[in-house]
Amino acid sequence: MSLGVFRLADYQIVEADKLRERADARRLLAQTLYAKRGTIYDRNGNVLASSVECRNIAVNPQLVEDVDKTVSALVKATGIDKKTCRKLVESDGTWVYIKRQVDEDDVAALEKKNLPGVLFEQAMKRVYPYGNLASQVLGVVNVDNDGLTGLEKQYNKLLTGTNGSLVRERARDGSYIAGGAYKKVAAVDGVDIVTTLDVNIQRAAEDALAEAVEKTKAKNGSTLVTDPTTGEILAACSYPTYDQTDLENAKTEDMNLRLVTDAYEPGSVFKTLVAGFDLGVVRSSTSFEVPASIKVGDDTVTDADKRDYAMTMDVREMMRRSSNVGFVLVGRKIGADDFAAYVDKWGIGHSSGVDFPGESLGIVKERDQYDGATLGSMSFGQALSVSPIEIARAVGGIANGGVMMTPHFYKSSKGDEKDWGEGERAISEDAASQVTSCMQTVVSEGTGVGGAVDGYDVAGKTGTAERADENGGYLKENYMSSFMGFAPAQSPKVLCYITLDGTPSGSDAAAVPFQSIMANALDVLGIPHTK
């Protein structure tokens, strides 16, 4: 009797909470009620990503009466491997997932069969009305509706909402007890967000970039289209891309928005940021005696025209011809201290502030790290690596009268627009105007004529950077071809930056998609002709 009393006290007092939890685990079934993830819109109200109701399909193996029949029905409804399905159906436990996020239509056909042991759970999944358009920007979510990449990750807390729960009592055989314990906590849906993207400009950008990469046999490419006066990103993409609904066949590198996550030597596009105008060291009419070649550290630098004679060039002509030798002379006239100060002032090597995960800061030497070749090499865009988004922000400052705006994708939610600030001044309005004028000459009669758009004054700059190899040198016939430009030149509304990585030729390759994308963007936005 004493032993019985002791055991009873142990069950009812000492181990009571533990045993009660164990009993509840057997008796009560808790299910998640998924919140509807917020919808992502473009700037015009077009749905880019939304959530729809679906079902998770599970089985209680203890209740399955006909294994063969059940397996056959599940395979037909879900498409999973038959051997895998049978293993799950014959496993232990009372709740085993067969497949999650199954379309309602597929579930309906299975549900009508009323198979013992087959269970259904409400769920949510992401759908994309425009297919894989802007997939790298939007990103993906996992089966629990948590953002993993892109804007889905950046604004996960805002989009996710709060899941609810449903607790029901079940019998020993796993069936629900009528009138048994029941507790429901409703889910709170996530918040919708409006982005700065324009689906029409985005589609044109993706199509033009894909065509350019394929034709030039480049390794990959990226495109960025912004409004330089606000920093709003109208389109952004890299190619190759991927399909968010087929992640099993997606490559990790293709999921990256390379213009943010990767860093490159920018090449001659960087010449627009050589700040001699703002310092008053040079003007567009300042002339230099430019030799055919010049020593930069241990290297000999020449121009693309391979001339073997000296020329008198003013800065406008240097920009028009994209003279490497000429800009080495300009860089030396500026001096290493001021040059380094302005690199920093342009935000090169610092975060652009873009609201997107994984921004690369590249490699940019501090002033005390300069060696004998640094100033000369950086003057024409070599000896540093930087993400395209940083270059676009800086050149956007030239377009915007010297003031750099923060590049961003987020526009508003719940009707409230986010204030991204007034920007940061890098150079004077007069200096920005001089650079813009030189960039117009590049497009009208220089290396950038391929980027001209009928009816508009376009300011632009070409870039052809050699690609570094693993041994510290440069690869032959392997370039980063780029084109940066904005229009209308005197009152810019669109800035476009194209990079093609691994092309066998120069910047001409990037001018073709630039012209196509810029013409489309100006048309979509209804920007009047300027000439």
Secondary structure, 3 states (H helix, E strand, C coil): CHHHHHHHHHHHHHCHHHHHHHHHHHHEEEEEECCCCCCEECCCCCEEEEEEEEEEEEECCCCCCCHHHHHHHHHHHHCCCHHHHHHHHCCCCCCEEEEEEECHHHHHHHHCCCCCCEEEEEEEEEECCCCCCCHHHHCCECCCCCECCHHHHHCHHHHHCECEEEEEEECCCCCECCCCCEEEECCECCCCEEECCCHHHHHHHHHHHHHHHHHHCCCEEEEEEEECCCCEEEEEEEECCCCCCCHHHCCHHHHCCHHHHCCECCHHHHHHHCCHHHHCCCCCCCEEEECCEEEECCEEEECCCCCCCCEEEEHHHHHHHCCHHHHHHHHHHHCHHHHHHHHHHCCCCCCCCCCCCCCCCCECCCHHHCCCCHHHHHHCCCCCEECHHHHHHHHHHHHCCCEECCCECEEEECCEECCCCCCEECCCHHHHHHHHHHHHHHHHHCCCHHHCCCCCCCEEEEEEEEEECCCCCEEEEEEEEEEEEEECCCCCCEEEEEEEEEECCCCHHHHHHHHHHHHHHHHHCCCCCCC
